Each structure stands twice: as C-alpha cells, then as structure tokens.
Amino acid sequence: MGKISGQIGSVGIVAPNQRDFTTLERALFDWLQSKMPQAVDLRTDSFAYPHGAGLSHETILFDAHWAEDGVQHTRGMVIRIKPTHHTVYQHDWFIEQYRIMEALHRANATPVATPLWLELDPAIVGAPFFVMEKRIGKVPVSFPPYSREGWVKDISPVQRRTLWENAIHAFADIQSLPLSDVKFLDPDNRYPDGFEQEWDRWREYFDWARNGEVYPFLDEIWSRLDRTRPTSRQPGLVWGDARIGNIMFDDQQKVVAVMDWEAPGIGGALHDLGYWCAMSRIETEQQGVPRLEGMGSREETIALWGELTGIDTSEIEWYERFSALKMCCLAIRTMVLFPSERPGMNRYDNPATRILADMYGLSAPTPKKLSSC
C-alpha cells in the first residue's frame, strides 16, 4: 500500500493510498460474514476506487452477493478507511463521520448513503473503517473540474438548473437535523453557541499545517477576520466540505446522496454556505471558465438557501472570506502530500489565495512577493 503518484488535477484516481484488492477481499471476508450471519455463499467482487474524488480518505467500492432463505441478493457497498499516515486533517473525526451519517439517515434529514457497520479494530485491514451502502449516480468531480469538462457541462442548461436547485434543497435540508442529535460533536459542551468551535478548529489546523513556516499574507487575513467577527452566529450543523462535488445525482438530476462528512461541527450553517459560495468561485473563475448556464449565481444560491433554511444571510461575506482562508490552509497541507511548486499552484499562490486576495482587494502573494499584504 503506498501513496498515489501523479499530480492533483489529472484524470483518474486521487485516493491517498492504493492497495491490493485480492488481499483486501480476503481480509474482509470473515468480518463481513460475521456481520451477515444469515448470508449463505457470501462472496464479494468489483473492488474499485472512485475516480476524480477521495483525496482525504481511502474509499473503495465493492459488491457483495449472497443467498438468504433461498433468495439471491446483491448489494453495493463502500468501505471507508481511517487515514493513518497520509492525513489531510490533523484530527480525522472518523467516528464522528459515521455517527453524523447515522443521525442524518435516522432523521431522514437529507439523502446520505445508509451507514452499515463501524469497525474500530485496526487489525482487519490495517486501520479502523466503516462500511456504507453504495449509491449509484454521478458526481460533479473536482479532478478534472466539472465546470470545464464532463457530464455537467454536457447536459442542457435546463437540466443544470434542476441539478442546482436540487443540490441547494439537499444542502439546506441538512439544517433540519436538530443539534440535540449531534451532541457528540461537542461532548464537553465547550462551545455553547458553536461558532468558536469552527474558529478554534481552523486556527489550530493552520498552525499544524504551516509547520513553523511563515505565511505573512494569511497571518494578515487571520487578523482581519478576527477584528471583524460577525454578529450573525445562528447555531447549526456544519457539513464541513459543502460543495456540489460532494453530492451524487441520478440521471434526472435528483440528489442520490450528500457525501464526505469528515469535518463536521456545530459552528453554524453559515460556515457551510460561505464555503459553498467560495468553492463555486474556485470551480469557475479560477479554472478560467464562466459559470455554466443554468447553475445558480452566488446571489441566487444565497437567496434560495436563506429562503429554505430561514437563516439570516446578511453577513455571509465574512463567512465566504473565512471559508477561502480555510481553503488556503488546506492547500498548504495538500501541497505537502502532493508537492507542487508550479506558478499559480503552490503553497503561497494558488486558486484559494487568489480568491481571498480578490475578496479583500489585495494583491495575492507570489513566489517573488511572499510578504505582500
């Protein structure tokens, strides 16, 4: 098992590790049989990594086949393995991922893949893992960007409008889950209003990811955001990676599943809306392509989401800026895992820093002007 080689942005698998599927199938067999004692002639096949997604966790698709009471069954499954040495986040919140999906599924809040089993014993596949139902559909992948090529670009503007509206409805529906159902996200009740949890989490992340290196541009942004904290801090669940690339759709553009819950929190729903809007800019203008016809504009997204959730969005600009800063922090860590010093795609100058600089009317840092603020 080793790190995937190749550059981010190339077509294909972007999983943090690849392993031998024959070995994995053998390791899973007895475990899966213990979870399905009624299954006769159990077998598994079709092991595969998803393409164009899965940077932070090793995620593997497979199918299980068995007989029960004389009836043949097949069920698609997904194993998601806890990252150990190839980590995007310093804290993986691995158990919390599973429990969030359980809570959302139980409440029927928004479509998620049915969580099946959580296994904490690392001896089986080398790390804890969980298994969930495999949903069938299409994802607006990030590698290559859906705004530049692929099925989203190929469908009609009317279909894209339906896609966007369905995505925002599913995104907004996350807020129908009561925070009382996710108390495990703040077990010590350190954050009564939630907001500070998200701030503290990303401040700690930046300090971890920078590893003692100086980033004057980002330090200045942290100070500016701290001085202008919003008064609008409505409570709510944080998805953590709120973007259309983490939503699966069927052929009628209906939402099949909302995915990737590896950074959940209770910091308030506006953190997610800000992230969605900032990411939309990266997926369009920073890719050198216009927003696809039919996809809602920033203003339309904010208006529809606000209408559906009933949450005041008047201070959304601060949350967009904070979200862009989060992406800058993630870029620092990602460039450690997938080294790149290419102009415009490095730890200092990348799509996230350019978006953030534009939000503040500043000059983005470049390799020749790293201290520019």
N, C-alpha and C positions, 0 to 999 in steps of 0.2 A: 504494500500500500504506500503510495507516495503522492507528493504534491503534483497537481496538474501543471504541465508546462504550457507555454503559449501566452499570448497577450490577451488581456481583457479586451473585449470588443470583437474578437474573432468569432466566426460562426462555430457553434458546436458546444461541447460540454465545458462548463465552467465550475464544476464541483471542486471543493478543496482537496479531495482525495479520490483516487480510483483504486478499486480492489478487485481481486479475482472472484468472479461471481460463482464459480463452482465451489470454492471454499466457503463463501458466504451462504450458499444454499445448504451445504452440509451443516454449517453451524446453526442455521435457523430451524432445521427440520424438527429435531426433538423438542425444541422450545415451542414451535408453532403447534405441534401435536399436543403438547400439554395444555395449550390454550384452547384447543378444539378437540377435546376427548371424544366427542361424538363422531368425528370425521373418520371415514374409512378410506383406505387407499389414497391418503393425502399425498399430493405432490405439488411442486412449485416450478414455475418457469418464467420466461420472458423478463428476466432481470435486465434493467437498463437505467442509465442516468437520464434525467431530463435534459433537454438542450436549451441553452440560452438563459438558464436560471440556476440558482442553487449555490451561490458563492460562499455563503456563511456556514452551511451545514452540508454534510454528505447525505444526499437524499436519493433513494434508489426505488424504482418502480418494479413490481413483480406481480404475478398472478398465482393464486392458489386454487387447486382443483381437488375435490373430494366427493365422496358419496355419503349420504345420510338417509337412513330409512329407505334405501333402495333408489334414492333420487340423486342425480348428479348435480353438483354445484360448482360454480366458478366465481371467484371474487377477486377483483383487482385490489392490490394493497400497496402501501408505500411505507418503507422503513426510513426513519429519520434518525441519524446517529449523532450523539453528542460530540461536538468538536473537542479535541484534546490538545493537539499541538499546532493546528493551523487555524487560529482563532481570529475572527473579525472583531468580536467583543471581548472585553476583559472578564465580564460576567455573562454566562450564556443563558441564564434564566430558563434552563432546559425543562425542568419540571413545570415551571410556570407556563411555558408554551403549551404543554399538554393540558394543563388544568384550565387554561383560557379556552382552548378548543372544546373541552368538556362542557364548560359553563355556557358558551355560545350555542353549542349543539343542544344542550338540555333546554335552554330557554327559547330555542328557535329564533334567536335574535337576528342573525344574518347567516347566509349559507356557508358552512365550513365542512371539510371532509370529516366524516364520522370517526372520532378517535376510538381505537380498538383496545390497545394494550400499551402500558408503560412498563419498561423493564430497566431496573436500576443496576442490575448485576453486570459489571463490565466484562466478565469472563466469557460471555457468549459470543460477542462479535468484536471485543476489544474496547468497548465503551458502552455506557448506557444508551438506550434507544427507545423509541416508541414506534408503534405501527398504527397507521390510519387507513381508512378506506381510500382507494384510488378513484378519483373523479375523472371523467372523460370530458375533455374540452380543449379549448385553445387559449393561450395566454399571450398578451401583447408583450413579448420578451424585450429585455434590455439589450441583449447581445445577439444580433445587431439591433439597434433601436427600432421599435415598431413604427416610429414616425418616418423612418427613411425607407424601410422595405418590409415586406411580409404581408400577412393576411389582413391586418388592419388597414394598411394602405390600399390593399386591393379591393376591399368591399366598397359599396357605394356610400356617398355622403349621408343618405337617409339611414342606412344600416349603422353607420358610425354614430349618428345621433342617438339611435336606440341603444347602442353599446354604451355611450357615455351616460345617458340618463339612467340606465340600469345599474351602471357602476356607482353612480353617486347615490342612488337609493340604497344599494347594499352597503356602501360606505357609511351613510348616515344611520342605517339601522343598527350599526354597532352600538350606538348610544342608547339603544333600548335596553341593553343589559344593565341592571342595577349594580352600582358599585358594591352593594352588600353581597353580591355573588362572587366578588373577586377580592375579598379581604386578604387573601394570601399574597396579594401584591404589595401589601404594607402590613406585615404581620405584627410589627411592634407599634403600629399607629404613630409613626414618626411624622407623617405628613397629613394633618387634618384636612387641609384644603387641596392636597395633591400636587399643586403647582411646583413647589420646591423640590419634589422628588425628581421631576424631569430636569430641572436646572442642575441639581446636585449630580445626577447621574451623568450628564454630558460634560460637566466641568471635570469630574473625575476621569471620564473617558479621554478627554483631551490631554489631561496630564499624563495619563498612561500611554496614549498613542504617540505623543510627541517625544517621549523617552529622553527628556532633558534637552531637546533641541529647541532653538528659539524661532518663533514664528511671530514677528512683530505685527504683521497685518492682522492675524487672527487674535492676538492679545488685545489689540485696539478694539476690535469688534466685540470681544467679550466685555470690555469696559463700557462701550456704548450701550450694549444691550442691558447691562446691569443698571446703568443710570436711568434707563427709560422703561423699566419693567411695566407691563400693562396692569391696569386695574381690573380688566375683564379676565377673571380666572374661574370660569364656570367649571365645576367638577365634571369628570367623565373619564371613561376608559381611553387609554392611549394604545392604539394598534402598534405603532412604532415604526412601521415601514409602509406608510399609506401612499400607495401609488397604483395606477391601473395595471402595472406589470405584475402585481401580486393578486390579480383577480383572474379567475378562469371563466370562460364563456362557452356556451354551446353555439350551434350553427345559426340559431335565431337571435344571437346576441344577449341571451338571458344569462344571468350570473349562476355559475355552477358552484363556485367556491371562492371564498376570501381566504387568502393563504399567508403564510410566513408571519408568525406571531412571536418571533424571537426577541423582541424588545418591548414587551408590554409594560404598562404602568398606569398610574391613576392621576397623571398630571393635568388632565383636562383635554377635552376633544379638540380644542383649537390648535393644539400641537399637531394633531393629525391633519387638520385642514391646511395649516400652514405648510406642512411637509408636502402634501399633495400638490399645492399650487407651485411651490418652489421646484419640485421634481418635474412638473409639467413644462416649466421653462427650460430645464436642462434637457428634456427629451425633445424639445423643438428648436428654440433659437440657438442653443449651444451645440446642436447637431447640424446647424446650418440649413434647417428646413423649416418652412412655415407650419403653423398648427394645421393639422389636416381638417379639411372641410367637414363639418358635421360634429366635430369634437367641440365641446363647450369651451368658451373662453374662461379666463380667470374670473371675470365678473359674473358670468353665468354660473360657474361652479360654486362660487361663494354664495350667490343668491339662492340657488336650489338647495344646497346643503343647509343653509341657515333656515330656509323655509321648512325643510323636512325635520330638522332637529329642534327648532325653536331656540337655538343658541345665538346670542348676540355676537356678530362677527365684526363689529365696528373697529376693533383693534387688531384685526388679522394681520396687518402689515408687520407688526412686531414678531408674530409667530412665524411668518414667512422668513424673516431675517434670521431668527433663531434656528429654523429648520435648515436654511442654507449653511449656517455655521456648523450644524451637526454633520451635514454632508462633507464639509471641508475636513472635519475631524475624521470621518470615515475614510476620506481619500488618503489622508496621511497613513492610516493603518493599512489600507488596501495596497498602497504603493510599497509597503514593506513586504507584503505577501506576494505581490506581483510587481516586482521592481520595474519602474519606468522613469526615465529622465528625459523623455521626449518633450520638446517645446509644446506647451499647452496641455500636457498630460503628465504632470509630476506633482510632488507634494506641495509645491508652492503655487503653481499656476495650473489650474485645472477648471473644468466647467463650473464647479461649485464656487471656487474663489471668484471667478469672473461674474457669476450671477450675484454673489454677495457684494462685490465691489459696485456693480451697477445699481443695486438696491440703495446703496449709500452715496452714489455719485462720486466714487473714489476710483483711483487707478488701481487695477488689480496688480498684485505682486508678480514680478517676473524674475527669472534667474539672475538678471543683471540689476534688479532693483528690489531686492528682497525686503528691504526695510520700509518701502513706500507705504504710507497710510494716508 
